[in-house]
């Protein structure tokens, strides 16, 4: 029986654009509302997992590198138990991230820097341009994806952790460890948007209604794949 859920991935796991109607952004009330009403929180409700047993480690704008690093940080600090379901939303494989370190002289210090974000006038701006010109290519995207899937799958297999990995964006290659590898959440929700009305926020993330619909779909995928 699953008693806990821990989720990793980008803004679709984090719950970007799930906004409390009155609470200030950054407040505890706002965070709790987002975590309980985003897709991961709605999935937990369907699985009858209590809110205080849901650990949302999604990061807005995250890459597959961020996902690996956050998973590794969690794995090193927590005892693996078979009653914990690991949920991984695999983001766009073309994204790349670097850690800026505890640089107190920059507003960007102590956080991830992403190739798909713009940093005008910041030293990382030139670095990102160099990366795009000299390293970015489809073969690298596929390797990023393969490495992330393999790393997390192998760890969970060794430690007897139930694992549900799904594509948020269309993947660069198919991998059998990913449930329904031809499916992706973004494409699904954009098609649902035309069928069921306003289920997406302005930035095209699922809103509260959309999060319920996506969570129901993910719950069905978990059941169909017989993960538990």
CORUR-V57056 format. One record per pair of residues at least 24 apart in sequence whose C-alpha atoms are under 7 Angstrom apart, sorted by the first residue. I is the first residue (numbers start at 1). J is the second residue. If there is no record, write none. Layout:
BEGIN
i: [I | I]
j: [J | J]
END
This chain:
BEGIN
i: [1 | 2 | 2 | 2 | 3 | 3 | 3 | 4 | 4 | 4 | 4 | 4 | 4 | 5 | 5 | 5 | 5 | 5 | 5 | 6 | 6 | 6 | 6 | 6 | 6 | 7 | 7 | 7 | 7 | 7 | 7 | 7 | 8 | 8 | 8 | 8 | 8 | 8 | 8 | 8 | 9 | 9 | 9 | 9 | 9 | 9 | 9 | 9 | 10 | 10 | 10 | 10 | 10 | 10 | 10 | 11 | 11 | 11 | 11 | 12 | 13 | 13 | 13 | 13 | 14 | 14 | 14 | 14 | 14 | 15 | 16 | 16 | 17 | 17 | 17 | 18 | 18 | 37 | 38 | 38 | 39 | 39 | 39 | 39 | 42 | 42 | 42 | 43 | 43 | 63 | 63 | 63 | 63 | 63 | 64 | 64 | 64 | 64 | 64 | 64 | 65 | 65 | 66 | 68 | 80 | 80 | 81 | 82 | 82 | 82 | 84 | 84 | 85 | 85 | 85 | 86 | 86 | 86 | 87 | 87 | 87 | 88 | 88 | 88 | 89 | 89 | 89 | 89 | 90 | 90 | 90 | 91 | 91 | 91 | 92 | 93 | 93 | 93 | 93 | 93 | 93 | 94 | 141 | 142 | 142 | 162 | 162 | 164 | 179]
j: [83 | 83 | 84 | 85 | 49 | 83 | 84 | 49 | 53 | 54 | 83 | 84 | 85 | 53 | 54 | 55 | 84 | 85 | 86 | 54 | 55 | 56 | 85 | 86 | 87 | 55 | 56 | 57 | 58 | 86 | 87 | 88 | 56 | 57 | 58 | 67 | 71 | 87 | 88 | 89 | 58 | 59 | 62 | 67 | 88 | 89 | 90 | 91 | 58 | 59 | 60 | 61 | 62 | 63 | 91 | 58 | 59 | 60 | 61 | 205 | 39 | 40 | 58 | 89 | 56 | 57 | 58 | 59 | 60 | 39 | 60 | 205 | 201 | 205 | 207 | 207 | 208 | 208 | 208 | 211 | 211 | 212 | 214 | 215 | 211 | 212 | 215 | 215 | 219 | 91 | 92 | 95 | 96 | 97 | 90 | 91 | 93 | 144 | 145 | 148 | 96 | 97 | 97 | 148 | 159 | 161 | 161 | 160 | 161 | 162 | 161 | 162 | 161 | 162 | 163 | 162 | 163 | 164 | 163 | 164 | 165 | 164 | 165 | 166 | 165 | 166 | 167 | 168 | 166 | 167 | 168 | 167 | 168 | 169 | 169 | 141 | 142 | 144 | 145 | 171 | 172 | 141 | 172 | 172 | 173 | 227 | 228 | 222 | 225]
END
